[in-house]
Amino acid sequence: MSALICTISKYLILIFMALFTIKCFLYFTAKTAVRRNRNVNLQVVDVFAIHFLCHLTMYLNTRENAVIWYYLIELLISILYVVIFRVVYPEASRLIINIVTFLMLVGYSMLTRLDRDMAVKQFILASIALFMTSFIPFIMGKLRTMKNWTVLYGIAGILLLLTVFIPGLGQNIYGARNWIYIGSISLQPMEFVKIIFVLFVASGLVKAKTMKEIIINAVISVAFMLVLAVEKDFGAITIFYITYITMLYLATSRPIFLIGGVGLAVVAVIIGYFIFKDTLFAHIIVRVQAWQDPWAYQDTGGYQLSESLFSIGTGGFTGVGLGNGRPYLIPIVTSDFIFSAICEELGAVFGLCLILVYISGFIAMANVAAKCRQPFYKYMTFGFAISFITQVLLNIGGVTRFIPSTGVTLPLISYGLSSIFSTLIMFSMVQYIYVLVSREGEQADEEERQLRADARTAAERFRAANRAARKDGGEWNDSAFGPVERS
């Protein structure tokens, strides 16, 4: 009986996942607010149905009461987040709230399946992060001068990146020195610096009026990336570089910056390969070799990629069922390669829908940026959108052998306090911009209504004056603004 319920649950998860994904895109095509609200209301049902079915399957497979407690506590915190955020910020984007809730619940479910200790730790820290970042829209509403802090962003960002070089604080992990340890808590400064970097670039581009000022902004941006190069964190460099080039193109609308940026990236990679291939690029060369032919290096550098591909292939379209796979064969499956575990146990269909959900989150942020009238907030929101989707594509591209592995996490799903916290900060800041855009739209609508009312009033006065002139035996002359006697 349990096996039958698990099998039915597996297919129901796929159905609800497909429904949730479809509603993400129907939200953008809905012509009325009523339809949009109906879609996001139904999405909530899909989210909690998937969460329930995942934990039901895990409980039937393990018969551990702890799974029930995990489910109830996660459900409670998620409902509180959705309800409280909507009450405190009634104008916030409900689609973004749903996407954040969905991704975090998927992450909790997968971590509960893969590593209970990590799941508990992730849930506690993520709940704290949810609470803390919920204040960000309110705080940003009080900070009206954020666009003027260019120097502060630049100094703070570079200094925070340099903390990994402090003896006893920074640590080398998987060939890159990009972690710091504070007691039992590990953090990646890069995750927070990418937010500061977007703010720096946005504020700098708002102030830049000449080519000289653009070049100064570019030089300091390169300084961020040089520090990351010394750390050997080339996944972060990719995110920073793509984010900067696209923000620069948005601010200037000059294709030369976009084309030149791609050309410079190619030249930098070629030069870096030949000069630093035995130092800075040593572990990158291993990843490139594994990407080119993971089977030839299956016992060494290509082991995790080959196991990732085996895992995805084993799952097929519908997956082997939550708890029935062997994702533990993949090293660091809870962070960098969690997408492989998702595809193995929940299916490639679930994985494809997950990619579409991420894309819908990107579109939602890009739409907010497109509608924003204030340049600083526009550039900032667009920068967050690009940073977010680039990280998603780097992670999924790496585990599917589309590109070499870069060691970045899957936002809101992979294990990692830094990644969870920084992503929640970005979404909360975007929520403030969404509220701002909504108010600007309401103000514009009010101004338009007032103009139409004034026009109707003027027309009524004109017609009244015309009728009065005719009654007195005259004829209204619009050009002379007065009655003209009949001849």
Secondary structure, DSSP 8 states (H G I E B T S, - for coil): -HHHHHHHHHHHHHHHHHHHHHHHHHHHH-SSHHHHHHHHHHHHHHHHHHHHHHHHHHHHHH--HHHHHHHHHHHHHHHHHHHHHHHH-TTS-HHHHHHHHHHHHHHHHHHHHH-HHHHHHHHHHHHHHHHHHTTHHHHHHH---GGG-HHHHHHHHHHHHHGGGSTTTEEEETTEEEEEEETTEEE-HHHHHHHHHHHHHHHHHHH--SHHHHHHHHHHHHHHHHHHHHHT-HHHHHHHHHHHHHHHHHHH--HHHHHHHHHHHHHHHHHHHHHHTTTTTHHHHHHHHHHH-TTTTTTTTTHHHHHHHHHHHHHTTT-S-TTSS-GGGSTTTTTTTHHHHHHHHH-HHHHHHHHHHHHHHHHHHHHHHHH--SHHHHHHHHHHHHHHHHHHHHHHHHHTTSS-------TTTSS-HHHHHHHHHHHHHHHHHHHHHHHHHHHHHHHHHHHHHHHHHHHHHHHHHHHHHHHTTEEEETTTTEEEE--
